[in-house]
Amino acid sequence: MKRRKFLKNTSTAAIAGLSGFSLNSCIGDSKKHITILHTNDVHSHIDTFPKDHSEFPNLGGLARRAALVESIRIENKNTLLFDAGDIFQGTPYFNFYGGELEFKLMSMLKYDAATIGNHDFDNGLNGLYAQLPNAKFELLSANYDFSNTLMNGHTKPYKTYNRDGIKIGVYGIGIGLEGLVSKKLYRETVYLDPYEIALDTERKLKEEEQCDLVICLSHLGYAYEAWEKRPDDLTLASKTDYTNLIIGGHTHTFLDKPTIVRNNKGKEVLVNQVGCFGINLGRIDFYFDSSKNNRTKGVSITV
């Protein structure tokens, strides 16, 4: 693995320090370039943090993110934008508008898909359902069974995208709700084993859908202490066969570059998470040669 550091001026921040890496660097001229942008745990943070904030002075803000996303889309039209859950809860915007503003603004940014985090149930299934008309993007959830709820039919386990002849499959995995969310909020939602569902879904995407790139939007959390015995992204990555990238959330883990995990077949899986509150925008670039082998470069951009 080769690493190099570089500085990139952005239209939304003065200068962000980025770290890059490449896999399969022996590949020659790359003819196809797919850019994956992502957020997680934004928690209804729409405004920039004040300049006197103790942790994130003058950082974040949806307007800045929008300008940065637009500049990257101009740079590469084959760009997808995803969110790994916990869109709701954390500022008065959610308390006053119940998620309407968050979904409308994400739609204006042209998010392609998001998965569902535990805090997205904070107004109950009725509250989440009420905001669906404001979401002009897919909600992906493979291991929440909504069959006996009013959310039935309003989420998909996965979705495929085609960009420049590259087929990209994206699926969503959520955290166990018991103990995190009141039963009266998630009602008859059934939680299915995330590892089993992920393996089944990635197999469909690779073998049946013939995807060249498989991405998981996960709200399991990056990693936990052994005694917690919770499913997490690092373990998920090690169990997979076909997933290339796990975009994570829930644990508010700030990574300046993706973690590389060997999967069940000994191949490399990228696991990335960019903290919380819209402070960072994740960026992963995949470069494909004519045989659709790929090399990647991952960065975290401070907004």
C-alpha positions as CSV (number, residue, x, y, z in Angstrom):
1,M,0.0,0.0,0.0
2,K,1.3,3.4,-1.0
3,R,0.4,6.5,0.9
4,R,0.8,10.1,0.0
5,K,-0.4,13.3,1.6
6,F,-1.7,16.3,-0.3
7,L,-3.6,19.5,0.2
8,K,-6.7,20.3,-1.6
9,N,-8.4,23.7,-1.7
10,T,-12.2,23.4,-1.5
11,S,-15.0,25.9,-2.1
12,T,-16.4,25.2,1.4
13,A,-13.4,25.2,3.6
14,A,-10.1,27.1,3.6
15,I,-7.8,24.1,3.2
16,A,-8.4,20.5,4.2
17,G,-5.5,18.1,4.8
18,L,-6.3,14.8,3.1
19,S,-4.6,11.4,3.2
20,G,-4.8,9.1,0.1
21,F,-4.0,5.5,-0.5
22,S,-4.2,3.1,-3.4
23,L,-4.9,-0.6,-3.8
24,N,-3.8,-2.8,-6.6
25,S,-1.5,0.0,-7.7
26,C,0.0,-2.1,-10.5
27,I,-3.0,-1.3,-12.6
28,G,-2.2,1.0,-15.5
29,D,-4.2,3.7,-17.0
30,S,-7.6,3.8,-15.4
31,K,-10.4,4.5,-17.9
32,K,-13.4,4.7,-15.5
33,H,-13.6,6.7,-12.3
34,I,-16.4,6.4,-9.7
35,T,-16.5,8.8,-6.7
36,I,-18.5,7.9,-3.6
37,L,-19.3,10.7,-1.2
38,H,-20.8,10.0,2.2
39,T,-22.0,11.4,5.6
40,N,-23.2,9.8,8.8
41,D,-24.8,10.8,12.1
42,V,-25.6,14.4,10.9
43,H,-28.2,14.6,13.7
44,S,-30.2,17.5,12.3
45,H,-27.1,19.8,12.2
46,I,-27.8,22.2,9.4
47,D,-26.0,25.4,10.5
48,T,-22.2,25.9,10.8
49,F,-20.9,25.6,14.3
50,P,-20.2,29.0,15.9
51,K,-16.6,30.2,15.9
52,D,-16.4,29.9,19.7
53,H,-17.6,26.3,19.8
54,S,-15.3,24.2,22.1
55,E,-14.9,21.2,19.7
56,F,-15.9,22.2,16.2
57,P,-15.4,26.0,15.8
58,N,-16.7,27.3,12.5
59,L,-17.0,23.8,11.0
60,G,-19.8,22.0,9.3
61,G,-22.9,23.4,7.8
62,L,-25.2,22.1,5.1
63,A,-24.6,25.0,2.8
64,R,-20.8,24.3,2.8
65,R,-21.4,20.6,2.2
66,A,-23.7,21.5,-0.7
67,A,-21.0,23.6,-2.4
68,L,-18.3,21.0,-1.8
69,V,-20.5,18.2,-3.2
70,E,-21.3,20.3,-6.3
71,S,-17.7,21.0,-6.9
72,I,-16.8,17.3,-6.8
73,R,-19.7,16.5,-9.1
74,I,-18.3,19.0,-11.6
75,E,-14.9,17.3,-11.3
76,N,-16.5,13.8,-11.8
77,K,-20.0,13.4,-13.1
78,N,-19.9,9.7,-12.0
79,T,-20.4,10.6,-8.3
80,L,-22.8,9.1,-5.8
81,L,-23.8,10.6,-2.4
82,F,-24.9,8.4,0.5
83,D,-25.8,8.7,4.2
84,A,-25.3,6.0,6.9
85,G,-28.2,7.0,9.2
86,D,-29.1,9.1,12.2
87,I,-30.3,11.9,10.0
88,F,-32.7,13.0,12.7
89,Q,-32.4,14.3,16.3
90,G,-29.9,16.7,17.8
91,T,-31.0,20.3,17.1
92,P,-34.2,22.3,17.5
93,Y,-34.8,21.9,13.7
94,F,-35.9,18.3,14.4
95,N,-37.9,19.3,17.4
96,F,-39.9,21.9,15.5
97,Y,-40.1,20.3,12.0
98,G,-39.9,16.5,12.8
99,G,-37.4,15.7,10.0
100,E,-39.1,17.6,7.2
101,L,-36.2,20.1,6.8
102,E,-33.5,17.4,6.9
103,F,-35.2,15.3,4.2
104,K,-35.9,18.3,2.0
105,L,-32.4,19.6,2.2
106,M,-30.9,16.1,1.5
107,S,-33.2,15.9,-1.5
108,M,-31.9,19.3,-2.7
109,L,-28.3,18.0,-2.4
110,K,-29.5,15.0,-4.5
111,Y,-28.5,12.3,-2.1
112,D,-28.8,8.9,-3.9
113,A,-29.7,6.8,-0.8
114,A,-29.5,6.6,3.0
115,T,-29.9,3.8,5.5
116,I,-31.9,4.2,8.7
117,G,-30.3,4.8,12.1
118,N,-31.8,4.3,15.5
119,H,-32.5,8.0,16.0
120,D,-34.5,8.1,12.8
121,F,-37.2,6.3,14.8
122,D,-37.3,9.1,17.5
123,N,-40.7,10.3,16.3
124,G,-41.9,6.8,15.9
125,L,-42.8,5.0,12.7
126,N,-45.6,7.4,12.1
127,G,-43.2,10.3,12.3
128,L,-40.8,8.7,9.9
129,Y,-43.6,7.7,7.5
130,A,-44.9,11.3,7.5
131,Q,-41.6,12.6,6.2
132,L,-41.3,10.1,3.3
133,P,-42.8,12.5,0.7
134,N,-39.9,14.9,1.5
135,A,-37.2,12.3,0.7
136,K,-36.4,12.2,-3.0
137,F,-33.8,9.5,-2.4
138,E,-34.0,5.8,-1.5
139,L,-34.1,4.5,2.1
140,L,-32.2,1.2,2.1
141,S,-32.7,-1.3,4.9
142,A,-32.1,-5.0,4.4
143,N,-32.4,-6.2,8.0
144,Y,-35.3,-4.2,9.3
145,D,-38.5,-6.2,8.4
146,F,-41.3,-3.6,8.2
147,S,-43.9,-6.1,6.8
148,N,-46.3,-5.5,9.7
149,T,-45.9,-1.8,9.9
150,L,-47.0,1.3,7.8
151,M,-43.4,1.5,6.5
152,N,-43.9,-1.7,4.6
153,G,-43.0,-1.2,0.9
154,H,-41.4,2.2,1.6
155,T,-37.8,0.9,2.0
156,K,-35.7,-1.3,-0.2
157,P,-33.0,-3.8,0.8
158,Y,-30.7,-2.6,-1.9
159,K,-30.5,-0.5,-5.1
160,T,-28.3,-0.7,-8.1
161,Y,-26.8,2.2,-10.0
162,N,-25.0,2.3,-13.4
163,R,-22.3,4.9,-13.9
164,D,-20.1,4.9,-17.0
165,G,-20.7,1.2,-17.5
166,I,-19.9,0.3,-13.9
167,K,-22.7,-1.3,-12.0
168,I,-22.8,-0.4,-8.4
169,G,-24.9,-2.3,-5.8
170,V,-25.7,-0.6,-2.5
171,Y,-27.5,-2.2,0.5
172,G,-28.4,-1.0,4.0
173,I,-27.9,-2.6,7.4
174,G,-29.3,-1.3,10.7
175,I,-28.4,-1.7,14.4
176,G,-30.5,-3.7,16.8
177,L,-33.3,-1.4,18.2
178,E,-34.0,-3.1,21.5
179,G,-32.5,-1.1,24.3
180,L,-31.8,1.9,22.1
181,V,-35.3,2.7,20.9
182,S,-38.6,2.4,22.8
183,K,-40.7,-0.5,21.5
184,K,-43.6,2.0,21.2
185,L,-41.6,3.9,18.6
186,Y,-40.5,1.0,16.3
187,R,-43.6,-1.2,17.1
188,E,-43.7,-4.4,15.0
189,T,-40.4,-3.8,13.1
190,V,-38.5,-7.1,13.2
191,Y,-34.7,-7.0,13.5
192,L,-32.9,-9.6,11.4
193,D,-29.4,-10.8,11.9
194,P,-27.2,-8.2,10.2
195,Y,-24.4,-10.6,9.3
196,E,-26.7,-13.2,7.7
197,I,-28.7,-10.6,5.8
198,A,-25.5,-8.8,4.6
199,L,-24.1,-12.0,3.2
200,D,-27.3,-12.9,1.5
201,T,-27.7,-9.4,0.0
202,E,-24.2,-9.0,-1.2
203,R,-24.4,-12.4,-2.9
204,K,-27.5,-11.3,-4.8
205,L,-25.8,-8.1,-5.8
206,K,-22.7,-9.9,-7.0
207,E,-24.1,-13.1,-8.5
208,E,-27.6,-12.2,-9.6
209,E,-27.3,-8.4,-10.3
210,Q,-23.7,-8.8,-11.6
211,C,-22.5,-5.7,-9.8
212,D,-18.9,-4.5,-10.3
213,L,-18.8,-2.6,-7.0
214,V,-20.8,-3.6,-3.8
215,I,-21.3,-1.0,-1.0
216,C,-22.9,-1.4,2.4
217,L,-24.5,1.5,4.2
218,S,-24.2,0.4,7.8
219,H,-25.5,1.9,11.1
220,L,-24.0,-0.9,13.2
221,G,-21.1,1.0,14.5
222,Y,-17.3,0.9,13.8
223,A,-16.2,-1.4,16.7
224,Y,-17.0,-2.1,20.3
225,E,-15.2,-3.5,23.4
226,A,-15.4,-7.3,23.5
227,W,-17.7,-7.3,26.5
228,E,-20.4,-5.4,24.6
229,K,-20.9,-8.2,22.1
230,R,-22.6,-6.1,19.5
231,P,-22.3,-6.6,15.7
232,D,-19.9,-4.0,14.2
233,D,-18.5,-2.9,10.9
234,L,-15.1,-4.4,11.3
235,T,-16.5,-7.8,12.0
236,L,-19.0,-7.5,9.2
237,A,-16.2,-6.7,6.8
238,S,-14.3,-9.8,7.9
239,K,-17.3,-12.0,7.2
240,T,-18.2,-10.7,3.8
241,D,-17.4,-12.2,0.4
242,Y,-18.2,-9.5,-2.1
243,T,-18.6,-6.2,-0.3
244,N,-16.0,-3.7,-1.4
245,L,-16.8,-0.7,0.9
246,I,-18.7,-0.3,4.2
247,I,-19.8,3.2,4.9
248,G,-20.5,3.3,8.6
249,G,-22.3,5.3,11.3
250,H,-23.6,5.2,14.9
251,T,-20.3,5.3,16.8
252,H,-19.4,8.8,15.6
253,T,-15.9,7.5,14.7
254,F,-13.6,10.1,13.0
255,L,-11.4,8.3,10.5
256,D,-9.0,10.3,8.3
257,K,-8.7,7.4,6.0
258,P,-10.6,4.1,5.6
259,T,-9.6,1.0,7.6
260,I,-8.7,-2.0,5.5
261,V,-10.0,-5.4,6.6
262,R,-9.5,-8.8,5.0
263,N,-12.8,-10.5,4.1
264,N,-13.7,-14.1,4.2
265,K,-11.9,-14.7,0.9
266,G,-8.8,-12.7,2.0
267,K,-9.6,-9.7,-0.2
268,E,-9.5,-6.1,1.0
269,V,-12.7,-4.3,2.3
270,L,-12.7,-0.6,3.1
271,V,-14.5,0.5,6.2
272,N,-15.0,4.2,6.5
273,Q,-16.8,6.6,8.9
274,V,-16.5,10.4,9.1
275,G,-17.5,11.3,12.7
276,C,-20.7,13.2,13.1
277,F,-22.7,16.4,12.8
278,G,-21.7,17.0,9.1
279,I,-18.2,18.0,10.2
280,N,-16.6,15.9,7.5
281,L,-17.6,14.6,4.0
282,G,-16.2,11.2,3.2
283,R,-14.8,10.6,-0.3
284,I,-13.7,7.3,-1.8
285,D,-12.5,7.2,-5.4
286,F,-12.6,3.9,-7.4
287,Y,-10.6,3.6,-10.6
288,F,-11.5,0.8,-13.0
289,D,-9.4,-0.5,-15.9
290,S,-10.9,-2.3,-18.9
291,S,-11.2,-5.6,-17.0
292,K,-13.1,-3.8,-14.2
293,N,-10.4,-4.5,-11.7
294,N,-10.1,-1.5,-9.4
295,R,-7.9,0.6,-7.3
296,T,-9.1,3.0,-4.7
297,K,-8.3,6.2,-2.9
298,G,-10.1,7.3,0.2
299,V,-10.1,10.6,2.1
300,S,-12.1,12.5,4.7
301,I,-12.7,16.2,3.8
302,T,-13.4,18.7,6.6
303,V,-16.4,20.8,5.8
